[in-house]
Amino acid sequence: MMMSTDQSALREPLGLREISDAAIAVIDEQGTVVAWTQAAQHLVGYCAEDVVGRSATLVLPSSGEALGVSAFAEQCHAQGGWSGTATVRHRDGSTLELSLRLWLLWGQDATHRWLVSLTDIGALPRG
């Protein structure tokens, strides 16, 4: 998964357009998708039944790039989140360049999950 980092973007508020167009997923600490919205389905072509309960690497462009996910997850955990761009695989096999924001969510039982916001960069207005 090709990613570029913009640490300052986590501190910037989301615009109304970005929130309304965002696809949302929730991933547990093992990297398993536990929630998937209809907006995520529309964006990448996978319905919730295709991804919930499976590894988030399903939408990575290749399994070779999935090997870097563990190190990336450790970096995100240390920083409490991440913001940048990533290449994601659509169900039809094409790739999409998306803006991603990840937030670390802590549960009452000391477990954590990741809230992931995905936005199609091509769909956002150029300002």
Backbone bond lengths (Angstrom), bond angles and torsions (degrees), N, CA, C in turn:
res aa  C-N    CA-C-N  psi(-1)  N-CA   C-N-CA  omega(-1)  CA-C   N-CA-C  phi
1 M - - - 1.433 - - 1.517 106.22 -
2 M 1.301 117.25 120.57 1.453 121.59 179.38 1.519 108.18 -84.07
3 M 1.333 116.23 126.76 1.450 119.84 -176.76 1.510 110.17 -135.19
4 S 1.303 116.59 143.10 1.455 121.54 170.14 1.516 107.21 -119.49
5 T 1.307 116.01 142.68 1.458 121.02 -172.25 1.513 111.68 -103.26
6 D 1.315 115.71 137.02 1.458 122.85 172.82 1.518 106.84 -134.83
7 Q 1.322 116.75 89.88 1.459 121.56 -176.06 1.523 112.38 -62.51
8 S 1.318 118.47 -34.01 1.456 120.51 -177.72 1.520 111.98 -68.39
9 A 1.322 118.36 -24.24 1.457 121.23 -176.91 1.526 112.26 -64.49
10 L 1.320 118.83 -25.44 1.460 120.22 178.29 1.517 111.32 -68.32
11 R 1.309 117.22 -24.92 1.455 120.72 -178.97 1.520 112.36 -87.80
12 E 1.345 117.13 -12.51 1.462 120.77 -179.43 1.520 109.63 -86.56
13 P 1.338 117.62 138.33 1.467 119.00 177.69 1.531 110.60 -69.12
14 L 1.316 115.96 149.54 1.456 120.62 176.19 1.516 109.57 -75.41
15 G 1.331 116.52 141.15 1.454 121.03 174.79 1.516 109.96 -76.24
16 L 1.329 117.14 157.46 1.463 120.50 -179.71 1.518 111.51 -58.65
17 R 1.322 118.13 -40.46 1.467 121.32 179.67 1.526 109.94 -62.83
18 E 1.333 117.23 -43.11 1.456 121.07 -178.70 1.526 111.12 -64.28
19 I 1.336 117.92 -39.62 1.457 121.02 179.57 1.524 110.40 -66.20
20 S 1.320 117.26 -45.14 1.458 119.76 -176.40 1.518 112.51 -69.02
21 D 1.327 118.48 -25.62 1.457 121.96 -179.10 1.526 113.29 -94.80
22 A 1.322 117.61 -5.31 1.456 121.09 -173.69 1.528 111.77 -76.66
23 A 1.313 114.36 138.93 1.460 121.66 170.44 1.530 105.88 -94.33
24 I 1.319 116.94 141.17 1.462 121.13 -175.37 1.524 110.00 -120.88
25 A 1.326 114.30 138.27 1.458 121.80 172.71 1.524 107.64 -136.29
26 V 1.323 116.56 155.48 1.458 122.24 173.35 1.515 106.98 -123.98
27 I 1.332 115.23 131.72 1.465 122.23 -176.69 1.523 108.13 -123.44
28 D 1.332 117.15 134.92 1.463 119.31 -179.71 1.526 110.64 -82.24
29 E 1.334 116.13 179.29 1.463 120.25 -174.42 1.523 113.72 -68.79
30 Q 1.329 118.63 -13.84 1.466 121.50 174.90 1.528 111.87 -91.51
31 G 1.330 117.53 -1.94 1.462 120.83 179.96 1.519 113.69 89.09
32 T 1.332 116.44 15.56 1.462 121.88 179.63 1.520 109.69 -92.75
33 V 1.318 116.65 134.03 1.466 121.28 177.60 1.525 108.01 -71.45
34 V 1.342 116.31 126.38 1.463 120.87 179.52 1.524 112.26 -114.75
35 A 1.325 117.87 -12.75 1.467 121.90 176.33 1.522 108.69 -151.52
36 W 1.344 115.72 145.15 1.461 122.08 -175.18 1.524 107.66 -151.30
37 T 1.316 117.70 122.61 1.457 120.86 -176.75 1.527 112.43 -88.04
38 Q 1.326 115.51 165.43 1.462 120.03 175.73 1.521 110.55 -63.39
39 A 1.331 117.41 -32.38 1.472 120.11 176.78 1.528 110.44 -64.09
40 A 1.335 117.44 -36.90 1.471 120.82 176.09 1.525 109.71 -65.50
41 Q 1.322 116.86 -41.51 1.458 121.12 177.25 1.528 110.31 -59.61
42 H 1.311 116.22 -46.46 1.461 120.77 -179.65 1.530 111.14 -62.15
43 L 1.324 116.99 -39.38 1.456 121.77 -176.16 1.530 112.74 -71.23
44 V 1.334 117.56 -47.64 1.463 119.52 -173.46 1.531 114.68 -112.32
45 G 1.327 117.22 -1.42 1.459 120.27 172.25 1.516 116.29 86.50
46 Y 1.310 118.40 -7.15 1.465 121.06 178.67 1.526 108.98 -95.18
47 C 1.332 117.65 130.71 1.460 119.98 175.28 1.533 108.56 -83.42
48 A 1.317 116.47 166.57 1.463 121.27 -177.37 1.529 111.41 -55.48
49 E 1.332 117.38 -39.28 1.464 120.75 -179.59 1.528 112.14 -62.59
50 D 1.350 117.03 -25.72 1.460 121.57 179.32 1.524 112.52 -76.45
51 V 1.343 117.59 -30.94 1.457 119.91 -170.22 1.523 115.59 -116.25
52 V 1.331 119.23 -32.42 1.465 120.31 -178.09 1.527 109.06 -63.80
53 G 1.326 114.65 129.30 1.458 120.96 -177.17 1.523 113.44 90.77
54 R 1.311 117.11 -2.78 1.470 122.20 179.32 1.519 110.31 -114.66
55 S 1.318 116.19 165.80 1.454 121.73 179.38 1.526 111.04 -66.19
56 A 1.316 116.00 141.47 1.468 121.37 176.85 1.526 111.27 -64.45
57 T 1.319 118.14 -15.74 1.466 120.57 178.74 1.519 112.47 -66.70
58 L 1.333 117.44 -9.58 1.463 121.55 176.31 1.519 111.47 -54.46
59 V 1.319 117.83 -35.12 1.461 120.75 -177.04 1.525 113.45 -96.79
60 L 1.332 117.33 6.76 1.463 119.46 175.09 1.522 109.19 -78.90
61 P 1.346 117.90 147.04 1.465 120.66 -175.78 1.524 114.99 -59.08
62 S 1.333 119.02 -34.02 1.456 119.92 179.35 1.518 109.47 -153.04
63 S 1.314 115.49 155.87 1.465 119.28 -179.45 1.522 111.22 -66.30
64 G 1.333 118.12 -28.30 1.457 121.05 177.41 1.513 111.67 -61.73
65 E 1.318 116.75 -38.55 1.454 120.10 178.87 1.518 111.19 -74.17
66 A 1.306 117.56 -22.75 1.460 121.01 178.96 1.527 111.64 -65.83
67 L 1.339 117.44 -22.16 1.451 120.61 -179.41 1.526 112.07 -63.82
68 G 1.331 118.57 -27.93 1.442 121.88 178.92 1.515 113.83 -82.15
69 V 1.314 117.42 -4.07 1.460 121.74 -176.15 1.521 111.40 -65.28
70 S 1.319 118.64 -38.76 1.464 121.30 -178.60 1.525 110.65 -61.33
71 A 1.312 117.18 -47.56 1.466 120.66 178.85 1.521 110.49 -64.21
72 F 1.329 116.19 -39.78 1.456 120.87 178.07 1.528 110.35 -62.31
73 A 1.349 116.96 -43.69 1.468 121.15 179.71 1.526 110.67 -61.89
74 E 1.325 117.79 -39.18 1.462 120.75 177.88 1.526 110.88 -63.40
75 Q 1.339 117.17 -41.28 1.455 121.65 178.41 1.531 110.05 -63.27
76 C 1.328 117.13 -45.22 1.469 121.18 179.23 1.515 111.12 -61.89
77 H 1.326 116.23 -41.11 1.457 121.20 -179.72 1.520 109.94 -62.02
78 A 1.323 117.36 -44.67 1.459 121.77 -179.30 1.524 111.66 -63.80
79 Q 1.336 117.32 -33.42 1.453 121.73 -177.46 1.530 112.93 -94.32
80 G 1.332 117.35 -9.17 1.460 120.89 -179.60 1.515 114.03 78.73
81 G 1.319 117.22 10.24 1.460 120.91 178.94 1.504 111.67 157.23
82 W 1.316 115.51 -173.07 1.464 120.96 -178.55 1.517 108.66 -165.21
83 S 1.314 115.32 152.16 1.445 121.30 175.20 1.521 108.27 -144.41
84 G 1.318 116.38 135.92 1.453 120.22 179.62 1.511 110.68 171.57
85 T 1.317 115.89 -158.53 1.459 120.65 178.65 1.520 109.61 -114.84
86 A 1.323 114.84 153.30 1.461 120.39 179.13 1.517 109.38 -149.81
87 T 1.312 114.86 151.54 1.453 121.24 174.51 1.518 107.63 -94.14
88 V 1.331 116.00 127.24 1.467 122.45 -177.59 1.520 108.67 -125.01
89 R 1.330 116.38 145.88 1.458 121.20 -179.53 1.525 110.98 -88.52
90 H 1.321 115.69 126.68 1.469 122.17 173.46 1.522 107.65 -78.00
91 R 1.299 117.19 156.61 1.464 121.94 179.45 1.532 112.31 -56.81
92 D 1.347 117.57 -31.46 1.461 120.88 -179.47 1.530 113.37 -77.90
93 G 1.342 117.26 0.96 1.456 121.46 178.05 1.521 114.14 97.63
94 S 1.318 117.79 -14.90 1.465 120.26 177.95 1.529 108.93 -74.40
95 T 1.327 115.57 166.12 1.453 119.27 177.23 1.521 109.33 -113.95
96 L 1.328 114.35 149.44 1.462 122.32 -179.58 1.516 109.19 -121.61
97 E 1.310 117.09 139.93 1.454 121.93 173.01 1.522 106.63 -95.01
98 L 1.324 116.41 113.76 1.459 121.62 -173.90 1.521 111.90 -120.07
99 S 1.311 114.40 151.67 1.453 121.41 170.02 1.523 106.20 -88.93
100 L 1.328 117.35 128.01 1.459 122.10 -179.70 1.513 110.01 -119.95
101 R 1.320 114.90 143.11 1.460 122.44 168.93 1.515 106.65 -130.58
102 L 1.317 116.23 129.97 1.455 122.02 178.73 1.514 108.87 -119.33
103 W 1.329 115.14 132.86 1.456 121.34 176.51 1.521 108.16 -122.74
104 L 1.314 115.83 135.73 1.456 121.76 177.40 1.527 108.73 -84.52
105 L 1.336 116.33 125.34 1.457 122.52 178.97 1.529 108.50 -113.58
106 W 1.313 117.07 128.51 1.463 121.43 178.99 1.516 110.33 -100.16
107 G 1.344 115.79 133.68 1.455 121.39 176.61 1.514 111.38 -90.32
108 Q 1.328 116.30 168.62 1.458 120.88 179.62 1.518 112.47 -65.27
109 D 1.318 117.10 -25.60 1.458 120.53 -178.43 1.528 112.26 -95.30
110 A 1.341 117.99 23.31 1.463 125.73 178.12 1.528 113.64 69.74
111 T 1.328 117.88 7.98 1.455 119.49 173.07 1.523 107.89 -84.52
112 H 1.313 115.44 165.72 1.454 117.48 177.15 1.519 110.27 -135.83
113 R 1.304 114.05 159.69 1.455 123.06 175.96 1.512 107.66 -136.64
114 W 1.310 114.56 164.40 1.460 120.92 178.33 1.513 109.42 -113.25
115 L 1.320 116.09 127.86 1.452 121.83 170.87 1.526 105.41 -92.87
116 V 1.317 116.54 122.75 1.459 121.84 -176.18 1.520 109.05 -117.16
117 S 1.320 115.82 125.29 1.455 122.64 175.90 1.523 107.53 -109.48
118 L 1.346 116.38 124.09 1.463 122.21 -179.67 1.516 109.23 -116.33
119 T 1.314 116.78 131.05 1.455 121.38 178.76 1.522 108.66 -133.03
120 D 1.317 116.46 132.41 1.456 121.77 177.23 1.524 108.32 -69.83
121 I 1.299 117.76 116.76 1.462 122.25 -177.26 1.531 110.23 -60.32
122 G 1.305 117.31 -38.06 1.464 120.81 -179.29 1.512 113.49 -66.86
123 A 1.336 117.99 -19.69 1.473 121.40 -177.37 1.524 112.25 -88.77
124 L 1.343 117.70 -14.14 1.461 119.58 -178.46 1.528 109.70 -82.33
125 P 1.320 117.11 142.36 1.466 119.87 177.80 1.525 109.81 -67.60
126 R 1.296 116.73 141.88 1.462 122.20 176.51 1.510 108.52 -82.97
127 G 1.338 116.49 128.31 1.437 118.93 -174.43 1.440 112.47 -109.59
